Amino acid sequence: MNRSCLALSLCLLSAPLLAATKSCEKLKEEIEVKVQAAGVASYTLEIVPNADVTDRNLVVGSCAGGSKKIIYQRNDGVRRSDTAAPAPAPKPAKD
């Protein structure tokens, strides 16, 4: 009886995890809608295997049970990780 209750409990607890798994294409479409709603004109969304991710700052989603990532990159020459405020210019030396 206890084993049956334990097995049933584990099944019920794991059900949301199985239901929450989305296909990579579906997740990419949802992210694309959000990016377009933010007014970004030129960008690239790409689905890549985990091994191909070189910059974790560009990852905007995970799919296929965590084995793939969705990478976002703006195409206007500004990488997402480079959007921080620039460092102040050095002050000229006084003579």
C-alpha positions in Angstrom: 0.0 0.0 0.0 2.8 2.4 0.9 4.6 1.7 -2.3 1.5 2.3 -4.3 1.0 5.7 -2.6 4.6 6.6 -3.1 4.5 5.6 -6.8 1.3 7.6 -7.3 2.7 10.6 -5.6 5.8 10.6 -7.7 3.8 10.3 -10.9 1.6 13.2 -9.9 4.6 15.3 -8.9 6.4 14.7 -12.2 3.3 15.4 -14.4 3.9 19.2 -14.5 7.5 18.6 -15.5 6.4 16.6 -18.5 3.7 19.0 -19.5 6.1 22.0 -19.2 8.4 20.6 -21.9 7.9 22.6 -25.1 9.3 22.0 -28.6 12.2 24.1 -29.6 10.3 25.6 -32.5 7.3 26.5 -30.3 9.5 28.2 -27.7 11.4 30.1 -30.4 8.1 31.4 -31.8 7.0 32.6 -28.4 10.4 34.4 -27.9 10.1 35.9 -31.4 6.7 37.4 -30.5 8.2 39.0 -27.4 11.2 40.4 -29.3 9.0 41.9 -32.0 6.7 43.4 -29.3 9.8 45.1 -27.8 10.3 46.9 -31.2 13.6 45.2 -32.1 13.9 45.5 -35.9 16.8 43.3 -36.8 17.7 40.2 -34.8 18.5 36.5 -35.0 17.1 33.6 -33.0 18.9 30.4 -33.4 18.5 26.9 -31.8 21.8 25.3 -31.0 23.1 22.3 -29.1 24.5 23.1 -25.6 28.0 22.3 -26.8 27.9 25.1 -29.4 27.0 27.8 -26.9 30.0 30.1 -26.6 28.4 33.1 -24.8 25.9 32.3 -22.1 24.7 35.9 -22.0 23.1 35.4 -25.4 20.9 32.4 -24.2 17.2 33.4 -24.0 15.7 29.9 -23.7 16.3 26.2 -23.2 14.4 23.4 -24.9 14.6 19.7 -25.8 14.9 18.7 -22.1 17.8 21.2 -21.6 19.9 19.7 -24.4 19.5 22.8 -26.7 19.5 26.5 -26.2 17.9 29.4 -28.0 20.4 32.2 -28.8 19.4 35.8 -29.4 21.6 38.3 -31.2 20.8 41.8 -32.4 21.9 42.4 -36.0 22.6 46.1 -35.6 26.2 45.4 -34.5 25.4 45.5 -30.8 25.6 42.2 -28.9 23.3 41.8 -26.0 26.2 41.5 -23.6 27.7 44.7 -24.9 24.7 46.9 -24.1 25.9 48.1 -20.7 26.7 51.8 -20.3 30.1 52.7 -21.8 32.9 53.6 -19.4 33.4 57.3 -18.9 36.1 58.9 -21.0 39.3 59.7 -19.1 39.7 63.3 -18.0 42.4 65.2 -19.7 45.5 65.9 -17.7 45.9 69.4 -16.4 49.2 71.2 -17.2 
